[in-house]
């Protein structure tokens, strides 16, 4: 959570949901230690970061001397804990911060032992220990067998030289034992120690491990190395038992089933789904998959068994790049799988990456086109990431001597908008330890262009999804619109970016949509420049109106008086909105939309999103009468006097029924 230094951003509901995930890897190790008679203590630094933020909004040091730096804050809370060994799980994005916390802990507790584990420390173990003397050990790879053996050796005061999967100091030298064998029998591991996690009762869902290891070898991926590419699965019965236990003890029935590539073995997926169906129990779950390792029949079975979310790594919309990065999926087949999942109501993440060394503008157009095509599907959330050269991946090894620290940080490994000065100093001093903060050469594409394009697309998806689709379908290439927009912004005094952070900050700011809509209305969508496209202009006007709206001065309605609740507004459009969206779904041009009109009700939700409801003429009449002054009887009386076409139903009764239906939809408050 430290990636979001702005308190208001970190406190958003979306990020708080992220922070509520129980740390599965740490809890798995805790269960193994507990089984061996030890008493592990679990610390969730995400939760501590929220304590830190709420203690010191804005990060300023307070008059009572509370630390303004999170590393100091975390170390201050860790230092008095009654433990002898501090074990830090590591990932690439927060590795500089992890090391700074470890250094402060070691300084305060010089007799303690600092152990690092997890994917980042595992692949930069020797470089880390040579650079940072306060790190005592690195446990590499799967640690369920190595960590207990290390603790036994520490307790007995014996050298750890015979323990596989360990990196340690022998005098002034750093030694590395052979890799530990992977754990073949995952069913033999104890259930993760969820009872040791102090926040388990606050979790909406829980991660459960399906298995480990990916047999594929994508050029940019690091996880296959961590698990030695050895594909393994827990038995369906074991996974079901863990789900039952979590439901029984914590009342949680939603699960993120963790495996990089669950669907590699179709028979195992079928067996798992049939086990869930035969149990007669209701669980909801999500997983990761490749689009070429599922088919429509399997997706339907997964849905029946409770699957409600799938992460698909598409990576690139260029068939040429698919071969180069060794992903090798068929893009037409990938879209077909997304469409199938969408029909079943399964939420899917379609992840794409840009910034590959071999990528050309034509490849980028393919990726953008695939992403825009996926936006037509209601349950698909496309992602677009900048490539990060993750440590010890083929891409990182190939370009190790050509990496550039240009301040354009990738979010592929979850780097935030900016790093602290101390983090930046470490990153610059030790490129072999922190390569993911660097960029690979992209001779055919400008990195700053890719950064801005990514912000333009992702913010557009969140704020005006269908408008983005319409612009792409109208132009045939969203990059054409983006290029025109950039040129217009520069010609109208748009500031020059000083840093990558400036780009992100601008596109996150309300000024961006205001200026984009001005560009579209005054330059790009004028009758002279693009005649015959009133539908797109209506979408622009709708989105523009939404952002200019302020709550009207509604008085406090009396008891039993129907009114429009806060956050509900009516909008009239000069086109049929449903027909317009239908054309976009079918990849048809918006010129096919017939003349007409429609009225939408806009509902601002608590999570910051906006919903639109297309209203019938009778609903519009009723809502316009709900002015906060008329009673229910007066509304229905006025409705009846308007001579509505209610067939054989008494207009007053129809009006009363309509009010109740609108109330249930959240469009009328009483």
Number of C-alpha atoms within 10 A of each C-alpha: 19 21 15 16 18 13 16 11 13 19 16 12 13 12 13 16 14 12 19 19 19 22 18 18 17 22 20 21 23 25 23 22 20 15 13 10 9 13 13 17 13 15 17 16 15 16 15 16 19 19 12 19 22 13 14 17 16 13 17 12 13 12 6 6 7 14 18 18 14 19 20 17 18 20 19 16 12 19 17 11 10 8 13 12 14 17 18 20 17 19 17 21 22 20 19 22 19 18 21 20 21 26 21 20 25 21 14 15 15 12 10 16 19 21 22 25 24 21 22 28 27 24 22 18 23 19 16 22 22 14 13 13 12 21 21 16 23 28 28 28 24 24 22 19 18 19 23 16 16 22 15 12 16 15 9 9 9 10 12 20 15 12 20 19 21 26 26 22 18 12 7 8 11 15 15 19 15 12 17 17 14 20 17 13 12 17 17 10 15 16 21 22 20 22 14 17 19 13 14 18 15 13 17 15 21 23 19 23 21 23 21 26 21 22 16 15 17 21 17 22 19 19 19 20 19 20 20 17 16 16 20 21 19 19 16 19 14 15 22 18 12 16 20 17 14 22 15 11 11 15 14 21 18 22 22 21 22 17 20 21 24 24 20 18 13 14 11 16 18 17 14 20 21 16 17 21 17 9 10 9 13 11 19 18 21 22 21 20 18 20 22 16 15 18 16 14 9 17 19 16 16 26 19 16 23 20 26 22 22 23 20 22 19 26 24 28 25 22 17 15 21 19 12 15 20 13 20 17 20 15 18 11 13 22 18 14 22 24 21 18 26 16 13 16 17 24 20 25 20 24 18 22 22 24 24 26 17 15 19 18 12 12 20 22 17 19 23 25 21 22 25 24 18 21 21 20 20 15 20 23 18 22 19 22 21 21 24 27 30 26 26 19 19 18 21 24 12 14 15 19 11 11 18 17 16 13 17 21 25 23 17 19 19 15 19 17 19 20 22 13 9 11 17 15 12 17 21 16 12 13 19 17 25 24 24 27 26 25 28 24 17 14 13 14 18 12 19 16 11 17 20 18 20 21 19 20 23 19 18 18 19 12 17 19 16 21 22 22 25 28 22 22 19 20 13 13 16 22 18 13 18 17 13 15 18 17 12 17 15 11 9 11 8 12 10 9 13 8 13 17 16 15 20 19 13 16 19 15 11 11 10 16 21 14 16 18 18 14 19 19 18 12 16 19 20 16 13 9 10 13 10 14 18 19 26 25 20 20 21 23 16 17 17 18 12 16 13 8 10 10 9 8 6 13 9 10 17 13 9 13 20 27 26 23 16 14 16 20 20 19 14 14 16 14 20 20 21 14 17 23 21 15 17 22 18 9 16 16 18 22 15 13 20 12 10 11 11 18 21 20 20 18 20 16 11 9 9 11 10 16 11 15 14 17 15 11 12 15 18 16 17 21 22 13 20 22 17 20 17 18 20 19 15 15 25 24 16 18 21 18 11 11 9 16 13 14 8 7 10 12 21 20 14 20 26 18 13 17 24 17 14 17 17 11 12 13 25 21 21 18
